[in-house]
Amino acid sequence: MPLFEYTAIADNNEGHTETGRIVAKDKLEAFDKLRRRELRLVRLKKIEGISAIFKKLSADIK
């Protein structure tokens, strides 16, 4: 499964920015998983190559 890095804003009034990694089969599934965690204004970047294999082990959302 592909790995994405995300940057999002928490859905509270404080404007807290959250970053991390998420494992999802495509961007739509990644957006859906982040929406369930009440995050908005999401930016996704796909991670590819050997670094993705190692970073997948420590992903924040699986």
C-alpha positions in Angstrom: 0.0 0.0 0.0 1.2 3.5 -0.8 2.4 5.9 2.0 1.4 9.5 2.1 2.7 12.4 4.2 -0.1 14.7 5.4 -0.4 18.2 6.8 -3.8 19.2 8.1 -5.6 21.5 10.5 -7.5 20.2 13.4 -11.2 20.8 13.3 -11.2 22.9 16.5 -11.0 26.7 16.7 -7.4 26.8 17.8 -6.0 26.2 14.3 -3.6 23.4 15.5 -1.5 22.0 12.6 -0.9 18.3 12.5 1.6 16.4 10.3 2.4 12.8 9.9 2.3 9.7 7.7 -0.7 7.6 6.6 -0.9 4.3 4.8 -3.8 4.1 2.4 -4.5 2.4 -1.0 -5.2 5.8 -2.7 -5.7 9.5 -2.0 -9.4 9.1 -1.5 -9.0 6.6 1.2 -6.4 8.8 2.9 -8.7 11.8 2.8 -11.5 9.6 4.3 -9.3 8.4 7.1 -8.2 11.9 8.0 -11.8 13.2 7.8 -12.8 10.6 10.4 -10.1 12.1 12.7 -11.7 15.5 12.3 -8.9 17.1 10.2 -9.5 19.6 7.5 -7.5 21.5 4.8 -5.5 18.4 4.2 -2.4 18.3 1.9 -1.1 14.9 0.8 2.2 14.0 -0.7 3.0 10.5 -1.9 6.2 9.0 -0.6 7.9 6.6 -3.0 11.1 4.6 -3.2 13.1 2.9 -0.5 12.4 5.5 2.0 8.7 4.7 1.8 9.4 1.1 2.8 11.1 2.2 6.1 8.8 5.1 6.9 5.8 2.8 6.4 6.8 0.9 9.6 6.4 4.0 11.7 3.3 5.5 10.0 1.0 7.5 12.3 -2.2 6.2 10.8 -2.6 2.7 9.3 
